[in-house]
Amino acid sequence: MVIPGHVLAQSSFKPFYCRPRTIDLPASVIMSRPDQEPSFSFLPLGAIIQEFRVGGRNIVQNFPTPDLYRHHNSPYFGETIGRVANRIARARLHHLNGGRTYQLAANEGPHALHGGCIGWGKREFEGPTPVDRDGREAVLFLYVSPDGEEGYPGTVECRVWYKAWTEEVEEGVQRAVLEMEYEVEMAGEVEEEVEETVVNVTNHRFVIRKAQKPAKKKKRTVL
């Protein structure tokens, strides 16, 4: 059996695959700016965007409860996708840390997708922590991905900031903005413990663009 994070020679490649697992995580939902527009809510699970309301209407695809995200979120609604969002062929990383090859968890046939069997979207983040980010109100989520998680080398810290506001773009036209910012840092107690790795983070939101009659004398656009 191949152990996640174990270094393999090219000739000894044997993929390991996902097994059904139950994740026991807190069910808390954090609401922010509930009496204003835009209003939004997040989950510590995957730093998920659960709601983004404009004009009294949620514009992101979601589930109503955290429990449904745990058991039925195969579409990755609103998840922070990592460590690597892309598909990695044959679930292998090559030429890292002195030319080593790493075996990853294969969760799409023989390939690795969206971080593996339990990617960052299925992990619990610390937060949200209210912060000021570039002069705007924001919330911060933090996740530490340990060396060997889903087969990836090196420990990394991922920070996710969400900022939301409404701005006037022209007379009578408002634009609702939800801005996401990611920062990933390689971590280690000493420099010798810091390993090369790969990171490619994104958010897997689905925006609902159903037509809606605007309020009288007031138009909204969402970008």
Sequence and secondary structure as in RCSB ss.txt:
>XXXX:A:sequence
MVIPGHVLAQSSFKPFYCRPRTIDLPASVIMSRPDQEPSFSFLPLGAIIQEFRVGGRNIVQNFPTPDLYRHHNSP
YFGETIGRVANRIARARLHHLNGGRTYQLAANEGPHALHGGCIGWGKREFEGPTPVDRDGREAVLFLYVSPDGEE
GYPGTVECRVWYKAWTEEVEEGVQRAVLEMEYEVEMAGEVEEEVEETVVNVTNHRFVIRKAQKPAKKKKRTVL
>XXXX:A:secstr
   TT EE GGG   EE            EEESTTSSSEEEEETBTTEEEEEEETTEE B   SSHHHHHHH TT
 TT EE SB S BGGGEEEEETTTEEEE EE BTTBB TTSTT GGGSB EEEEEEEETTEEEEEEEEEE TTGG
G  SEEEEEEEEEEEEEEEETTEEEEEEEEEEEEEEE SSGGG      B EE   B        TT EEEE 
